[in-house]
Amino acid sequence: MNRNIYLKTTPLEKSKEIFFSHLKDFFKDKKTETIAVREALGRITAEPIYARLSSPAFHSCAMDGIMVRAKDTKMAREHEPLILKDNQFIPCDTGDPLISPYDAVLMAEELSEAEAGVKIYKSIHPWENVRPLGEDIIEQDLLFPQSHELKSVDLSVILAAGIQNISVYKKPAIAIIPTGDEIVSGDEALNIGEIIESNTAMFKAMALESGAECKIFPIIPDQLQQLVEIVKQATQDFDVVTIVAGSSAGREDFTVEVAKELGQVFVHGIAIRPGKPAVLAKINEKPFIGLPGYPVSGHIVFNEIIRPILLKKGHRTVEPNPVLQAKLTRPAVSSLQHQEYIRVKVGKINDTYTATPMDRGAGASMSLAQSDGYLIIPQESEGNNRGEEVTVRLHRPFKHNQLANRIVVIGSHDMVLDVINNLFAQAGKNSSLISSHVGSLAGLQSLQAGECHVAPSHLLGKDGRYNNEAMSLFFKGERMAAINIVGRRQGIILPKGNPTKIDKLEDLPGKSMTNRQRGAGTRVLFDYLITQKGFKPTDFIGYEREVTTHLAVALAVKNGDSDFGIGVESAANKLNCDFVYLADEAYEFITYEKNLELPAIQELIRLLKSDLFRNQIKVLGGYETSGSGNVRIYNA
């Protein structure tokens, strides 16, 4: 009578440490493929996706009505309507291209037919009721970072940006091989001693939830050589291979023998209950796992071992299960030898969560299906008494809880924010920036109102220093923190070749421009510089035309909508424009000092100080990173 008796078991964390240490080359092998965007739902991007085209790709009418020159409508009043002749307007529908020299659209409901043309009752401004080029998407915008999981609306955005095919990570493929002489499919009448094979349906679903492809093999009888041949072939064709059942100490439990013959066994027996009889091995440089035959045992081992492998191989985030504190309604006694997983049902009485232990049998799959989570009792603990507060690891959250690691950012725009987000995602960090571009001034107002964690700002004070005066204005009596992001080169963005021969600030009066919105630090800087030279806003054509990002300024210049704009050098570089340097400035995250304790903020500071960040920023050009990540405290 031959039995695979394991004399000792290995603690779970030690088992995982041993196993994953032997899979480093497996995870380094990054497999990608190019697929049609329309087929990419749920896939993980293998590289950052940048817009190829702007959307809309031309200035377009935002309303049904007529295209007009705004200056032709100046004298129109409701009590004194104006008649436009046929050569002063063109009828248009929503989405029609705006035809030069017309620069605005008058809505159909604001006009009426007249004998010699149309009668209008109000004046309008240039660009009113017009969707400008790049209003939604600007060419070279970062649409999505590397390692981003694509949602349904993402596909529409990518297609609108002129992209038909993208590079994604290949889904890891797992082979699941059910074994056992007593296991049957259940398609025919069940005889005594036969067990319907049902575990693979659960394992396949768990694999799909982990972003993998899965193939379930036909049931294989307990014959060693047949198992060896099938596993040998499976490890050629799949990324991960697992045998279901056959991992225990029975006479016909051959999983460990298969692993020994074809590869290397690292662990046989994990110190958990249920789930002890598991095999962790490597065959053909790929992970091979022997899962216990009992459904609860298999569920625990799959969740603890295989799920992290599939997620990591698929470049998906390995999210820990949510937990909550609850009062135990019955004693939960445990052995000292194992880490025990007790299924519990969670309730809520008044403001207190409760946890009720359920059936503990390894084969009690119904109790697993009905449970809300596990009470995990550590090895060498005898358990918990009734009434004790315990930690429950939930199978899934009761409510949305995915916002904890998001850093809400409202304030000044810069492409550096996109770089930070991409580096977070590329490194597999949970942290991310959720950015709104409203300008430095409005960002500080949002921070004061408790609407964001940090406000990017570069407001120049009268003393020539950045952000101090603004912090004193909004946060008097508070201890504030300014986190250095980058030093930036601001200047004049010009069309390639500089056709208007602009070389300095003094060349700008009389030229047309695209401006940043009120409250933007770039606009504050421009106003400061022209005031020093004795110029007025009216000296510049289009001073009132506002956009909210540096790339939008550069796009307007590149498109010929204006002779120049003011922005950062990196935006000029990105859109292949010329650039005339004007000033250096400090671009900083402003926040309350107490927010420096937030884990996500600490992660952000570490990233800003990293060589990886500095190297990425260097590629953009126009930035200074020697102080990136430095924090200064300011008593407002």
Buried (B, 14 or more C-beta within 10 A) or exposed (E): EEEBEBEEBBBBEEBBEEBBEBBEEBEEEEEBEEBEBEEBEEBBBBBBBBBBBBBBBBBBBBBBBBBBBBEBBEEBEEEEBBEBEEEBBBEBEEEBEBEEEBBBBBBBEBBEEBEEBBBBBBBBEEBBBBBBBBBEBBBBBBBBBBBBBBEEEBBEBBBBBBBEEBBBBBBBBBBBBBBBEBBBEEEEEEEEEBBEBEBBEBBBEBBBEBBBBBBBBEBBEBEEEEBBBBBBEBBEEBBBBBBBBBBBBBEBBBBBBBBBBBBEBBBBBBBBBBBBBBBBBBBBEBBBBBBBBBBBBBBBBBBBBBBBBBBBBBBBEEEEEBBBEBBBBBEBEBBEEBBBBBBBBBBEEEEEBBBBBBBBEBBBBEBBEEBBBBBBBEBEBEBBEEEEEBEBBBBEEEEEEEEEBBBBBBBBBBBBBBBBBBBBBBBEBBBBBEBBBBBBBBBBBBBBEEEBBBBBBBBBBEEEEBBBBBBBBBBEEBEBBBBBBBBBBBBBBBBEEBEBEBEEBEBBBEBBBBBBBEBBBBBBBBBBBBEEEEBEEEBBBBBBBBBBBBBBBBBBBBBEBBBBBBBBBBBBBBBEBBBBEBEEBBBBBBBBBEBBEBEBBEBBBEBBBBEEBBEBBEEBBBBBBEBBBBBEEBEB
